Amino acid sequence: MLVLAHRGARREAPENTLEAFAVARLRGADGVELDVHQTTDGALVVHHDADATGFGVLAEHSLAEVRAALPSVPVLGEVLDACVGMVVNVEIKNSPGDADHDPTCMAADLAVDLLGVRGGVDTVIISSFDLATIDRVRARSDALPTGFLSFGLDPFDVLELARSHGHSSVHPDAWTLGPVAAEVVTRARGFGIDVNTWTVNDPEVVRELASAGIHAVITDAPEVALRALGREPGPLS
């Protein structure tokens, strides 16, 4: 089972920063999970919330304005450079009700274009809670893996939606998935779909999910998850 560091190693460094992703690599995580929002001039910046405290909605500003006010916020390309050789789960934040919701799903186009320019050097999953967003990715590129995120929804319903839309993975929350994890994995394998889950920080739950056949766990504490799987985390220096 893969271990993906949630927003980087966010317990040991500020989340969604190059430092957090570097720590995740040092710890031995198989990959990272991160969140992106678009700027007015077509950059994808890595930040969890649409609205940055004391700054405003990222999508209402240019990259230069974001850089000036929030110098620790990287762009997606910088993170991909830092994570070559790792899995990078790029979550596009674009749900209805979000401060920067975009029904045209432009961030999906920006992500596909960026990855195309990079020439296939990255190992990525593009995920979203917004089905239209990952549908847009699929429409632009059959080659990019896409994952349907969910919280509190029946995992079997989520799996059926992902299957019918041609997505390669489902990402249900661990609390909803846990009681039916093995059954969901069995059905998903029949469709050729991976099951990844979030956010898993309890060692016992990590082991239970591994036994159920989960493909990847997203965790705030990659060193804890690695030890639970019998893998010794790397040192920080």
N, CA and C of each residue as an Amber inpcrd file, in Angstrom:
protein
   711
   0.8450000  -1.1970000   0.0000000   0.0000000   0.0000000   0.0000000
   0.8760000   1.2420000   0.0000000   0.5380000   2.1950000  -0.8460000
   1.2990000   3.4280000  -0.9270000   0.9470000   4.3690000   0.2170000
   1.9310000   5.1560000   0.6260000   1.7480000   6.1710000   1.6620000
   1.9520000   7.5340000   1.0080000   0.8960000   8.3510000   0.9960000
   0.9440000   9.6870000   0.4190000   0.8160000  10.7220000   1.5350000
   1.7300000  11.6610000   1.5690000   1.7520000  12.6760000   2.6250000
   0.7420000  13.7810000   2.3050000  -0.2060000  13.9540000   3.2000000
  -1.3270000  14.8790000   3.0290000  -0.8590000  16.3290000   3.1240000
  -0.9000000  17.0230000   2.0040000  -0.3810000  18.3990000   1.9150000
   1.1040000  18.4420000   2.2820000   1.7930000  17.3630000   1.9740000
   3.1730000  17.1900000   2.4260000   3.1850000  16.6450000   3.8440000
   4.3700000  16.6160000   4.4370000   4.4940000  16.1520000   5.8320000
   4.0870000  17.2960000   6.7430000   2.7800000  17.5050000   6.8590000
   2.2560000  18.7450000   7.4520000   2.3820000  18.8050000   8.9670000
   2.7280000  17.7110000   9.6020000   2.9940000  17.7590000  11.0390000
   4.4290000  18.1780000  11.3380000   5.2690000  18.1750000  10.3130000
   6.6800000  18.4900000  10.5120000   7.1370000  19.7270000   9.7430000
   6.2460000  20.2760000   8.9200000   6.5660000  21.4830000   8.1500000
   5.2470000  22.1280000   7.7400000   5.2520000  23.4140000   7.4130000
   4.0110000  24.0790000   6.9950000   3.3950000  23.3970000   5.7710000
   2.1010000  23.1220000   5.8410000   1.4430000  22.3510000   4.7950000
   1.4860000  23.0370000   3.4350000   1.5000000  22.2100000   2.3940000
   1.4750000  22.6790000   1.0070000   2.6060000  23.6450000   0.6810000
   3.7600000  23.4130000   1.3080000   4.9610000  24.1930000   0.9840000
   6.0260000  23.2510000   0.4400000   7.0090000  23.8210000  -0.2440000
   8.1070000  23.0010000  -0.7450000   8.8190000  22.2920000   0.3920000
   8.8970000  22.9340000   1.5480000   9.5180000  22.2980000   2.7100000
   8.7480000  21.0440000   3.1190000   7.4300000  21.1330000   3.1560000
   6.6170000  19.9750000   3.5550000   6.7750000  18.8220000   2.5730000
   6.8860000  19.1210000   1.2830000   7.0600000  18.0640000   0.2900000
   8.4710000  17.4710000   0.3650000   9.4570000  18.3100000   0.6840000
  10.8270000  17.8060000   0.8460000  10.9250000  16.8870000   2.0460000
  10.2530000  17.2370000   3.1360000  10.2610000  16.3830000   4.3280000
   9.5860000  15.0520000   4.0270000   8.4960000  15.0890000   3.2780000
   7.8170000  13.8400000   2.9010000   8.7580000  12.9190000   2.1410000
   9.5470000  13.4780000   1.2430000  10.5220000  12.6630000   0.5090000
  11.5600000  12.0900000   1.4590000  12.0910000  12.9190000   2.3560000
  13.1020000  12.4410000   3.3050000  12.5490000  11.3240000   4.1810000
  11.3160000  11.4490000   4.5770000  10.6980000  10.4310000   5.4350000
  10.4840000   9.1030000   4.7100000  10.4720000   9.1510000   3.3740000
  10.2760000   7.9200000   2.6100000   8.8730000   7.7000000   2.1130000
   8.0360000   8.7510000   2.1500000   6.6810000   8.6220000   1.6090000
   6.7540000   8.2750000   0.1210000   5.7750000   7.5230000  -0.3360000
   5.7150000   7.1530000  -1.7500000   5.2510000   8.3170000  -2.6190000
   4.5940000   9.2660000  -1.9870000   4.0890000  10.3980000  -2.7390000
   3.4870000  11.4370000  -1.8240000   2.8690000  12.4340000  -2.4380000
   2.2480000  13.5260000  -1.6950000   0.8820000  13.8270000  -2.2830000
   0.0690000  14.4630000  -1.4820000  -1.2160000  14.9980000  -1.9120000
  -1.1590000  16.5010000  -1.7240000  -1.7430000  17.2390000  -2.6670000
  -1.7350000  18.6960000  -2.5710000  -2.9950000  19.2610000  -3.2060000
  -3.2190000  20.5650000  -2.9920000  -4.4170000  21.2450000  -3.4710000
  -4.0110000  22.4020000  -4.3710000  -4.7470000  22.6100000  -5.4690000
  -4.4170000  23.7190000  -6.3600000  -5.6280000  24.6050000  -6.6460000
  -5.3180000  25.8890000  -6.8560000  -6.2750000  26.9000000  -7.2980000
  -5.6270000  27.6870000  -8.4240000  -6.4330000  28.1960000  -9.3270000
  -5.8930000  28.9840000 -10.4340000  -5.8280000  30.4600000 -10.0610000
  -4.9310000  31.1790000 -10.7100000  -4.8480000  32.6300000 -10.5670000
  -5.4650000  33.2880000 -11.7980000  -5.5690000  34.6150000 -11.7660000
  -6.1920000  35.3140000 -12.8880000  -5.3890000  35.1820000 -14.1700000
  -4.0770000  34.9150000 -14.0230000  -3.2350000  34.8100000 -15.2140000
  -2.8410000  33.3690000 -15.5390000  -3.6170000  32.4250000 -15.0360000
  -3.4720000  31.0490000 -15.4960000  -2.4040000  30.2250000 -14.8240000
  -1.9610000  30.6190000 -13.6370000  -1.0470000  29.7780000 -12.8660000
  -1.8610000  28.8960000 -11.9240000  -1.2780000  27.7610000 -11.5300000
  -1.8830000  26.8920000 -10.5240000  -1.0450000  26.9830000  -9.2650000
  -1.6270000  27.5720000  -8.2140000  -0.9050000  27.7400000  -6.9570000
  -1.3670000  26.6820000  -5.9670000  -0.4420000  26.2610000  -5.1200000
  -0.6810000  25.1520000  -4.1980000  -1.0510000  25.7070000  -2.8350000
  -2.3340000  25.5630000  -2.4980000  -2.8750000  26.1040000  -1.2430000
  -4.1840000  25.3920000  -0.9870000  -4.5030000  25.1350000   0.2910000
  -5.7060000  24.3550000   0.5660000  -6.9870000  25.1340000   0.3270000
  -7.1210000  26.2780000   0.9620000  -8.3710000  27.0370000   0.8800000
  -8.3620000  27.9920000  -0.3020000  -9.5580000  28.2660000  -0.8070000
  -9.6770000  29.2530000  -1.8810000  -9.2950000  30.6420000  -1.3970000
  -9.5940000  30.9100000  -0.1420000  -9.3660000  32.2170000   0.4610000
  -8.1820000  32.1210000   1.4120000  -7.1320000  32.8830000   1.1340000
  -5.9620000  32.9090000   2.0100000  -6.1440000  34.0070000   3.0520000
  -6.0010000  33.6440000   4.3030000  -6.2210000  34.5780000   5.4000000
  -5.3840000  35.8430000   5.2260000  -6.0540000  36.9820000   5.3150000
  -5.3630000  38.2580000   5.2150000  -5.0250000  38.6770000   3.8040000
  -5.4030000  37.8550000   2.8240000  -5.0680000  38.1570000   1.4280000
  -6.3100000  38.2030000   0.5550000  -7.1370000  37.2030000   0.6600000
  -8.3430000  37.1350000  -0.1490000  -8.3780000  35.8990000  -1.0090000
  -9.3020000  35.8690000  -1.9460000  -9.4950000  34.7080000  -2.8110000
  -8.3660000  34.6590000  -3.8300000  -7.6410000  33.5650000  -3.8350000
  -6.4760000  33.4380000  -4.7080000  -6.8300000  33.6300000  -6.1730000
  -7.9740000  33.1110000  -6.5820000  -8.3710000  33.1700000  -7.9900000
  -8.7120000  34.5760000  -8.4580000  -8.7540000  35.5310000  -7.5400000
  -9.0290000  36.9190000  -7.9010000  -7.7490000  37.7330000  -8.0280000
  -6.6020000  37.0470000  -7.9810000  -5.3090000  37.7320000  -8.0160000
  -4.3860000  37.0730000  -9.0360000  -3.4030000  37.8300000  -9.4750000
  -2.3830000  37.3060000 -10.3720000  -1.3380000  36.5250000  -9.5790000
  -0.5360000  35.7610000 -10.2960000   0.5390000  35.0260000  -9.6340000
   1.5070000  35.9960000  -8.9570000   1.8210000  37.0930000  -9.6010000
   2.7530000  38.0560000  -9.0050000   2.2070000  38.5900000  -7.6850000
   0.9110000  38.8370000  -7.6320000   0.3000000  39.3220000  -6.3900000
   0.3420000  38.2500000  -5.3030000   0.0820000  37.0050000  -5.6890000
   0.1670000  35.9120000  -4.7170000   1.5950000  35.7730000  -4.2090000
   2.5610000  35.8050000  -5.1160000   3.9730000  35.6780000  -4.7390000
   4.3850000  36.7780000  -3.7520000   3.9440000  37.9990000  -4.0280000
   4.3480000  39.1210000  -3.1860000   3.7790000  39.0100000  -1.7790000
   2.5200000  38.5570000  -1.6900000   1.8610000  38.4970000  -0.3860000
   2.0970000  37.1870000   0.3490000   2.2720000  36.1130000  -0.4040000
   2.3580000  34.7700000   0.1850000   3.5460000  34.0360000  -0.4240000
   4.7610000  34.4290000  -0.0660000   5.9470000  33.8620000  -0.7280000
   6.1510000  32.3690000  -0.5060000   5.5100000  31.7900000   0.5100000
   5.6870000  30.3530000   0.7560000   4.7730000  29.4940000  -0.1040000
   3.8350000  30.1180000  -0.8240000   2.8950000  29.3550000  -1.6610000
   3.5690000  29.0340000  -2.9920000   3.8070000  27.7490000  -3.2760000
   4.4650000  27.3850000  -4.5410000   3.4660000  27.2630000  -5.6800000
   3.9810000  27.2110000  -6.8900000   3.1560000  26.8400000  -8.0400000
   3.3120000  25.3340000  -8.2610000   2.3670000  24.7670000  -8.9800000
   2.3520000  23.3140000  -9.1540000   3.6370000  22.8090000  -9.8030000
   4.1450000  23.5180000 -10.7940000   5.3560000  23.0660000 -11.4610000
   6.5310000  22.9310000 -10.5080000   6.6440000  23.8440000  -9.5550000
   7.7320000  23.7710000  -8.5730000   7.6060000  22.5180000  -7.7110000
   6.3950000  22.1940000  -7.3300000   6.1830000  20.9960000  -6.5100000
   6.4710000  19.7420000  -7.3200000   6.0360000  19.7180000  -8.5600000
   6.3290000  18.5590000  -9.4060000   7.8330000  18.3740000  -9.5740000
   8.5710000  19.4640000  -9.7290000  10.0310000  19.3750000  -9.8200000
  10.6200000  18.7710000  -8.5500000  10.0770000  19.1710000  -7.4060000
  10.5910000  18.6940000  -6.1190000  10.2160000  17.2450000  -5.8460000
   9.1930000  16.7420000  -6.5680000   8.6540000  15.4140000  -6.2680000
   8.8330000  14.4250000  -7.4220000   9.7540000  14.7040000  -8.3300000
  10.0120000  13.7530000  -9.4180000  10.3740000  12.3900000  -8.8160000
   9.7580000  11.3450000  -9.3370000   9.9760000  10.0070000  -8.8080000
   8.9630000   9.6000000  -7.7580000   8.1540000  10.5420000  -7.2900000
   7.1000000  10.2640000  -6.3180000   5.7390000  10.3740000  -6.9980000
   4.7330000   9.7770000  -6.3910000   3.3550000   9.9770000  -6.8310000
   2.8990000  11.3420000  -6.3260000   2.2700000  12.1220000  -7.1920000
   1.7200000  13.4160000  -6.7860000   0.2180000  13.4100000  -7.0690000
  -0.5660000  13.4260000  -5.9980000  -2.0210000  13.5010000  -6.1170000
  -2.4090000  14.9800000  -6.1090000  -2.7710000  15.4730000  -7.2810000
  -3.1370000  16.8800000  -7.4450000  -4.6450000  17.0070000  -7.2910000
  -5.0750000  17.5910000  -6.1640000  -6.5030000  17.8200000  -5.9820000
  -6.8620000  19.2050000  -6.5010000  -7.7280000  19.2600000  -7.4940000
  -8.2160000  20.5300000  -8.0060000  -9.4390000  20.9260000  -7.1840000
  -9.3170000  22.0410000  -6.4880000 -10.4110000  22.5470000  -5.6620000
 -11.3800000  23.3220000  -6.5460000 -12.5870000  22.7740000  -6.7360000
 -13.5310000  23.4550000  -7.6280000 -14.9630000  23.0090000  -7.3750000
 -15.3190000  22.8780000  -6.1060000 -16.6740000  22.4220000  -5.7950000
 -17.6610000  23.5780000  -5.8120000 -18.9110000  23.3250000  -6.2210000
 -19.9430000  24.3630000  -6.1060000 -20.0080000  24.8640000  -4.6650000
 -20.0680000  26.1470000  -4.5060000 -20.0480000  26.7300000  -3.1740000
 -18.6850000  27.2340000  -2.7660000 -17.6170000  26.7590000  -3.4280000
 -16.2830000  27.2960000  -3.1690000 -16.2250000  28.7430000  -3.6500000
 -15.4040000  29.5450000  -2.9860000 -15.2910000  30.9610000  -3.3410000
 -14.7640000  31.1620000  -4.7510000 -14.0560000  30.1560000  -5.2700000
 -13.5010000  30.2790000  -6.6190000 -14.0700000  29.2430000  -7.5840000
 -15.2810000  28.7650000  -7.2990000 -15.8540000  27.7420000  -8.1800000
 -15.9510000  28.2630000  -9.6110000 -15.4850000  27.4320000 -10.5390000
 -15.4490000  27.7940000 -11.9560000 -16.1440000  26.7000000 -12.7560000
 -17.3680000  26.9380000 -13.2240000 -18.0910000  25.8920000 -13.9680000
 -17.4340000  25.5200000 -15.2760000 -16.5120000  26.3460000 -15.7870000
 -15.8100000  25.9890000 -17.0210000 -14.6470000  25.0370000 -16.7670000
 -14.2960000  24.8290000 -15.5060000 -13.2330000  23.8930000 -15.1170000
 -11.8870000  24.2410000 -15.7650000 -11.5740000  25.5380000 -15.8060000
 -10.3300000  25.9560000 -16.4430000  -9.1050000  25.3760000 -15.7530000
  -9.1690000  25.1920000 -14.4330000  -8.0180000  24.6330000 -13.7230000
  -7.6750000  23.2430000 -14.2320000  -8.6850000  22.4910000 -14.6540000
  -8.4260000  21.1740000 -15.2380000  -7.6260000  21.3140000 -16.5260000
  -8.0040000  22.2670000 -17.3580000  -7.2580000  22.5080000 -18.6020000
  -5.8270000  22.9390000 -18.3020000  -5.6640000  23.8150000 -17.3140000
  -4.3300000  24.2880000 -16.9600000  -3.4490000  23.1290000 -16.4880000
  -4.0320000  22.2260000 -15.6950000  -3.2580000  21.0850000 -15.1980000
  -2.8480000  20.1640000 -16.3460000  -3.7810000  19.8730000 -17.2370000
  -3.4670000  18.9990000 -18.3830000  -2.3920000  19.6370000 -19.2490000
  -2.5140000  20.9360000 -19.5000000  -1.5300000  21.6280000 -20.3370000
  -0.1450000  21.6000000 -19.6920000  -0.0900000  21.8730000 -18.3870000
   1.1930000  21.8730000 -17.6910000   1.8510000  20.5010000 -17.7600000
   1.0880000  19.4640000 -17.4890000   1.6550000  18.1180000 -17.5040000
   2.0850000  17.7220000 -18.9080000   1.3660000  18.2020000 -19.9100000
   1.7620000  17.9180000 -21.2890000   3.0800000  18.5520000 -21.6450000
   3.2750000  19.7970000 -21.2250000   4.5300000  20.4970000 -21.4840000
   5.6940000  19.8000000 -20.8010000   5.4270000  19.1920000 -19.6370000
   6.4760000  18.5240000 -18.8790000   6.8610000  17.1690000 -19.4790000
   6.1180000  16.7120000 -20.4530000   6.5400000  15.5650000 -21.2520000
   6.4430000  14.2140000 -20.5740000   5.5380000  14.0700000 -19.6320000
   5.3150000  12.7610000 -19.0310000   6.3190000  12.3320000 -17.9830000
   7.0810000  13.2770000 -17.4260000   8.0790000  12.9120000 -16.4130000
   7.4560000  12.7040000 -15.0370000   6.1970000  13.1090000 -14.8760000
   5.5570000  13.0800000 -13.5660000   4.6270000  11.8820000 -13.4230000
   4.5350000  11.3850000 -12.1950000   3.5660000  10.3410000 -11.8670000
   2.4630000  11.0000000 -11.0600000   1.3160000  11.2120000 -11.6740000
   0.2760000  12.0100000 -11.0400000  -1.0600000  11.2770000 -11.0140000
  -1.8930000  11.7210000 -10.0760000  -3.3300000  11.4440000 -10.0640000
  -3.9860000  12.8150000  -9.9620000  -4.9180000  13.1220000 -10.8190000
  -5.6620000  14.3720000 -10.6850000  -7.0250000  14.0360000 -10.0800000
  -7.2830000  14.6060000  -8.9150000  -8.5080000  14.2750000  -8.2050000
  -9.3120000  15.5300000  -7.9040000 -10.5960000  15.3220000  -7.6130000
 -11.4640000  16.4340000  -7.2340000 -12.7490000  15.8840000  -6.6360000
 -13.3460000  16.6910000  -5.7550000 -14.6980000  16.3910000  -5.2940000
 -15.7140000  16.7300000  -6.3840000 -15.2990000  17.5340000  -7.3450000
 -16.1830000  17.9880000  -8.4080000 -16.0490000  17.0530000  -9.6110000
 -17.0890000  16.2940000  -9.8820000 -17.0290000  15.3000000 -10.9510000
 -16.7830000  15.9520000 -12.3130000 -17.3650000  17.1270000 -12.5300000
 -17.1770000  17.8010000 -13.8110000 -15.7140000  18.1510000 -14.0570000
 -14.9870000  18.4480000 -12.9920000 -13.5780000  18.8180000 -13.1350000
 -12.7490000  17.6540000 -13.6400000 -12.9210000  16.4880000 -13.0240000
 -12.1300000  15.3540000 -13.4970000 -12.6740000  14.7910000 -14.8070000
 -13.9570000  14.9970000 -15.0670000 -14.4810000  14.6570000 -16.3930000
 -13.7790000  15.4880000 -17.4600000 -13.5260000  16.7530000 -17.1380000
 -12.8290000  17.6240000 -18.0920000 -11.4110000  17.1240000 -18.3490000
 -10.7350000  16.6810000 -17.2900000  -9.3960000  16.1090000 -17.4630000
  -9.4570000  14.9030000 -18.3820000 -10.4350000  14.0250000 -18.1570000
 -10.5830000  12.8250000 -18.9870000 -10.8650000  13.1910000 -20.4410000
 -11.6560000  14.2370000 -20.6460000 -11.9770000  14.6500000 -22.0080000
 -10.7380000  15.1630000 -22.7340000  -9.8140000  15.7480000 -21.9760000
  -8.5950000  16.2920000 -22.5730000  -7.4900000  15.2540000 -22.7330000
  -7.4540000  14.2590000 -21.8260000  -6.3600000  13.2870000 -21.8530000
  -6.8030000  11.9540000 -21.2750000  -6.7710000  10.9330000 -22.1150000
  -7.0620000   9.5830000 -21.6330000  -5.9290000   9.0140000 -20.7990000
  -4.7450000   9.6150000 -20.9170000  -3.5630000   9.0310000 -20.2750000
  -3.4160000   9.4240000 -18.8140000  -4.0450000  10.5100000 -18.3910000
  -3.8640000  10.9850000 -17.0200000  -4.8260000  10.2770000 -16.0710000
  -4.3060000   9.6490000 -15.0220000  -5.1730000   9.0180000 -14.0280000
  -6.0090000  10.0660000 -13.2940000  -7.2730000   9.7640000 -13.0840000
  -8.1860000  10.6810000 -12.3980000  -8.8780000   9.9720000 -11.2510000
  -9.0780000  10.7100000 -10.1540000  -9.6930000  10.1310000  -8.9700000
 -10.8670000  10.9620000  -8.4840000 -11.9560000  10.2840000  -8.1430000
 -13.1710000  10.9460000  -7.6560000 -13.1620000  10.9470000  -6.1370000
 -13.0520000  12.1360000  -5.5650000 -13.0290000  12.3160000  -4.1160000
 -14.4370000  12.3600000  -3.5560000 -14.5940000  11.8260000  -2.3320000
 -15.9090000  11.9090000  -1.6930000 -15.7590000  11.9650000  -0.1870000
 -16.7790000  12.5300000   0.4390000 -16.8440000  12.5700000   1.8960000
 -18.2690000  12.2720000   2.3280000 -18.4300000  11.2040000   3.1060000
 -19.7350000  10.8750000   3.6480000 -20.6950000  10.2070000   2.6850000
 -20.2610000   9.9640000   1.4550000 -21.1200000   9.3090000   0.4690000
 -20.9110000   7.7990000   0.5020000 -21.9210000   7.0570000   0.1110000
 -21.8020000   5.6060000   0.0380000 -20.6630000   5.2450000  -0.9170000
 -19.6350000   4.5410000  -0.4340000 -18.4940000   4.2330000  -1.3170000
 -18.8640000   3.4180000  -2.5510000 -19.9070000   2.6110000  -2.4510000
 -20.3260000   1.8360000  -3.6230000 -20.9510000   2.7440000  -4.6830000
 -21.6990000   3.7650000  -4.2290000 -22.2600000   4.7270000  -5.1740000
 -21.1490000   5.5330000  -5.8390000 -20.1510000   5.9210000  -5.0350000
 -19.0100000   6.6640000  -5.5620000 -18.2690000   5.8320000  -6.6020000
 -18.0960000   4.5580000  -6.2970000 -17.4060000   3.6610000  -7.2250000
 -18.1650000   3.5340000  -8.5340000 -19.4740000   3.4270000  -8.4660000
 -20.2700000   3.2920000  -9.6810000 -20.1920000   4.5630000 -10.5260000
 -20.2100000   5.7260000  -9.8690000 -20.0680000   6.9790000 -10.6070000
 -18.7060000   7.0540000 -11.3010000 -17.6590000   6.6910000 -10.5620000
 -16.3180000   6.7140000 -11.1520000 -16.2250000   5.7640000 -12.3320000
 -16.7920000   4.5740000 -12.1890000 -16.7620000   3.5900000 -13.2800000
 -17.4920000   4.1190000 -14.5030000 -18.6790000   4.6820000 -14.2980000
 -19.4800000   5.1190000 -15.4360000 -18.8730000   6.3210000 -16.1480000
 -18.0180000   7.0810000 -15.4380000 -17.3730000   8.2510000 -16.0430000
 -15.9400000   7.9610000 -16.4970000 -15.4900000   6.7260000 -16.3040000
 -14.1860000   6.3370000 -16.8210000 -12.9980000   6.7700000 -15.9770000
 -13.2050000   6.9900000 -14.6700000 -12.0980000   7.4150000 -13.8150000
 -11.3540000   6.2100000 -13.2430000 -10.0900000   6.4200000 -12.9290000
  -9.2220000   5.2990000 -12.5870000  -9.1220000   5.0140000 -11.1000000
  -9.6260000   5.9230000 -10.2560000  -9.5900000   5.6600000  -8.8180000
 -10.7300000   6.3760000  -8.1220000 -11.0510000   5.8880000  -6.9350000
 -11.9760000   6.5710000  -6.0340000 -11.2180000   6.9060000  -4.7600000
 -11.5890000   8.0400000  -4.1360000 -10.9070000   8.5130000  -2.9390000
 -11.9310000   8.8320000  -1.8510000 -12.6060000   7.8150000  -1.3190000
 -13.5580000   8.0710000  -0.2420000 -12.8410000   8.3510000   1.0720000
 -13.5170000   9.0820000   1.9680000 -12.9260000   9.3080000   3.2820000
 -12.8580000   7.9950000   4.0600000 -11.8540000   7.8780000   4.9160000
 -11.5950000   6.6200000   5.6250000 -12.6990000   6.2730000   6.6150000
 -13.3800000   7.2770000   7.1580000 -14.4110000   7.0190000   8.1550000
 -15.6090000   6.3300000   7.5230000 -15.9800000   6.7510000   6.3340000
 -17.0970000   6.1270000   5.6330000 -16.6870000   4.7980000   5.0120000
 -15.4630000   4.7470000   4.4990000 -14.9910000   3.5490000   3.8020000
 -14.7120000   2.3900000   4.7410000 -14.1600000   2.6850000   5.9170000
 -13.6180000   1.6560000   6.8020000 -14.4430000   0.3920000   6.9540000
 -15.7350000   0.4920000   7.3070000 -16.5190000  -0.7250000   7.5530000
 -16.7270000  -1.6060000   6.3250000 -16.5820000  -1.0410000   5.1320000
 -16.8430000  -1.8170000   3.9120000 -15.6270000  -1.8320000   2.9820000
 -14.4490000  -1.5300000   3.5240000 -13.2610000  -1.3620000   2.6870000
 -12.9690000  -2.5800000   1.8240000 -12.9780000  -3.7630000   2.4210000
 -12.6230000  -4.9600000   1.6630000 -13.6130000  -5.2180000   0.5300000
 -14.9040000  -5.0170000   0.8020000 -15.9120000  -5.2430000  -0.2300000
 -15.7830000  -4.2180000  -1.3630000 -15.4890000  -2.9680000  -1.0050000
 -15.3130000  -1.9420000  -2.0320000 -14.0930000  -2.2570000  -2.9010000
 -13.0060000  -2.6790000  -2.2620000 -11.7970000  -3.0240000  -3.0160000
 -12.0710000  -4.1680000  -3.9820000 -12.7630000  -5.1850000  -3.5250000
 -13.0650000  -6.3230000  -4.3890000 -13.8590000  -5.8900000  -5.6180000
 -14.8820000  -5.0720000  -5.3910000 -15.6830000  -4.6170000  -6.5270000
 -14.8730000  -3.6950000  -7.4320000 -14.0720000  -2.8240000  -6.8290000
 -13.2690000  -1.8770000  -7.6120000 -12.2660000  -2.6090000  -8.4970000
 -11.6650000  -3.6510000  -7.9620000 -10.6890000  -4.4100000  -8.7520000
 -11.3500000  -5.0210000  -9.9860000 -12.5960000  -5.4080000  -9.8390000
 -13.3120000  -5.9420000 -10.9870000 -13.5050000  -4.9240000 -12.0910000
 -13.4840000  -3.6450000 -11.7240000 -13.6100000  -2.5610000 -12.6970000
 -12.2500000  -2.0070000 -13.1270000 -11.1610000  -2.5020000 -12.5150000
  -9.8450000  -1.9480000 -12.7980000  -9.6260000  -0.5890000 -12.1760000
 -10.2700000  -0.3420000 -11.0260000 -10.2160000   0.9480000 -10.3430000
  -9.4850000   0.8010000  -9.0130000  -8.5950000   1.7440000  -8.7110000
  -7.8880000   1.7660000  -7.4280000  -8.7440000   2.4610000  -6.3680000
  -8.5490000   2.0460000  -5.1190000  -9.2120000   2.6930000  -3.9880000
  -8.1430000   3.3380000  -3.1130000  -8.1860000   4.6500000  -3.0290000
  -7.3030000   5.4220000  -2.1660000  -8.1670000   6.1170000  -1.1190000
  -7.6350000   6.3590000   0.0730000  -8.4780000   6.9350000   1.1150000
  -7.7200000   7.9330000   1.9640000  -8.4580000   8.8010000   2.6200000
  -7.9280000   9.9010000   3.4330000  -8.8110000  10.0720000   4.6710000
  -8.3760000  10.7320000   5.6900000  -7.0060000  11.0110000   6.1080000
  -6.7100000  10.0330000   7.2390000  -5.6690000   9.2090000   7.0850000
  -5.4400000   8.0590000   7.9640000  -4.1730000   8.2800000   8.7740000
  -4.3370000   8.4810000  10.0910000  -3.2050000   8.7510000  10.9670000
  -3.0200000   7.7130000  12.0730000  -3.9770000   6.8200000  12.2330000
  -3.9270000   5.7890000  13.2710000  -3.2170000   4.5500000  12.7200000
  -2.1500000   4.0810000  13.3840000  -1.3980000   2.9320000  12.8580000
  -2.2550000   1.6860000  12.6570000  -3.1650000   1.4270000  13.5860000
  -4.0010000   0.2380000  13.4670000  -4.9140000   0.3350000  12.2470000
  -5.4580000   1.5210000  12.0080000  -6.3120000   1.7100000  10.8360000
  -5.4910000   1.5490000   9.5570000  -4.2600000   2.0340000   9.5610000
  -3.3730000   1.8450000   8.4030000  -3.2360000   0.3600000   8.0890000
  -2.9750000  -0.4370000   9.1150000  -2.7920000  -1.8850000   8.9050000
  -4.0900000  -2.5450000   8.4350000  -5.2180000  -2.1190000   8.9860000
  -6.4990000  -2.6900000   8.5620000  -6.7740000  -2.3910000   7.0920000
  -6.4870000  -1.1740000   6.6850000  -6.7210000  -0.7950000   5.2890000
  -5.7730000  -1.5230000   4.3510000  -4.5430000  -1.7240000   4.7930000
  -3.5920000  -2.4960000   3.9830000  -4.0950000  -3.9220000   3.8010000
  -4.6060000  -4.5000000   4.8680000  -5.1360000  -5.8700000   4.7880000
  -6.3470000  -5.9530000   3.8640000  -7.1030000  -4.8570000   3.7960000
  -8.2870000  -4.8310000   2.9290000  -7.9170000  -4.6490000   1.4620000
  -6.6530000  -4.3100000   1.1910000  -6.2110000  -4.1580000  -0.1910000
  -6.2840000  -2.7440000  -0.7360000  -6.3980000  -1.7530000   0.1570000
  -6.4310000  -0.3590000  -0.2920000  -5.1310000  -0.0370000  -1.0290000
  -5.2240000   0.7090000  -2.1140000  -4.0640000   1.0190000  -2.9410000
  -3.1640000   2.0620000  -2.2920000  -3.7650000   3.1000000  -1.6770000
  -2.9620000   4.1660000  -1.0760000  -3.7250000   4.8180000   0.0610000
  -2.9790000   5.2020000   1.1080000  -3.5540000   6.0160000   2.1790000
  -2.9150000   7.3960000   2.1350000  -3.7220000   8.4030000   2.3650000
  -3.2650000   9.7820000   2.4840000  -3.2350000  10.1010000   3.9690000
  -2.0850000  10.5650000   4.4560000  -1.8830000  10.7090000   5.8910000
  -1.1670000  12.0020000   6.2300000  -1.5020000  12.5570000   7.3960000
  -0.7850000  13.7250000   7.9110000   0.5760000  13.3450000   8.4640000
   0.7540000  12.0690000   8.7570000   1.9640000  11.6010000   9.4430000
   2.5670000  10.4240000   8.6900000   3.2690000  10.6790000   7.5880000
   3.8010000   9.5620000   6.7970000   4.7270000   8.6550000   7.5930000
   5.4610000   9.2230000   8.5560000   6.3620000   8.3810000   9.3480000
   5.5860000   7.3700000  10.1780000   4.4010000   7.7480000  10.6640000
   3.5540000   6.8360000  11.4430000   3.0150000   5.7350000  10.5330000
   2.5160000   6.1130000   9.3700000   1.9650000   5.1160000   8.4500000
   3.0310000   4.1480000   7.9670000   4.2190000   4.6580000   7.6780000
   5.3040000   3.7850000   7.2240000   5.6690000   2.7650000   8.2920000
   5.7970000   3.2100000   9.5360000   6.1130000   2.2680000  10.6230000
   5.0180000   1.2290000  10.7920000   3.7660000   1.6420000  10.6300000
   2.6540000   0.6980000  10.7540000   2.7370000  -0.3940000   9.7010000
   3.3490000  -0.0780000   8.5650000   3.4950000  -1.0440000   7.4720000
   4.8310000  -1.7810000   7.5240000   5.5910000  -1.5540000   8.6010000
   6.8770000  -2.2360000   8.7510000   7.9970000  -1.6110000   7.9660000
   7.8450000  -0.3460000   7.5770000   8.8610000   0.3800000   6.8170000
   9.4520000   1.4740000   7.7020000  10.7520000   1.5270000   7.8130000
  11.3940000   2.5070000   8.6780000  11.4770000   3.8600000   7.9700000
  10.9060000   4.9140000   8.5620000  10.9930000   6.2410000   7.9390000
  12.4270000   6.7250000   7.8680000  12.7090000   7.5330000   6.8820000
  14.0290000   8.1200000   6.7610000  14.2180000   9.2560000   7.7430000
  15.4700000   9.6060000   8.0190000  15.7520000  10.7390000   8.9080000
  15.4990000  12.0490000   8.1740000  15.3830000  13.1340000   8.9390000
  15.1110000  14.4380000   8.3440000  16.3600000  15.0970000   7.7670000
  17.5210000  14.5390000   8.0620000  18.7480000  15.1170000   7.4860000
  19.7870000  14.0110000   7.3210000
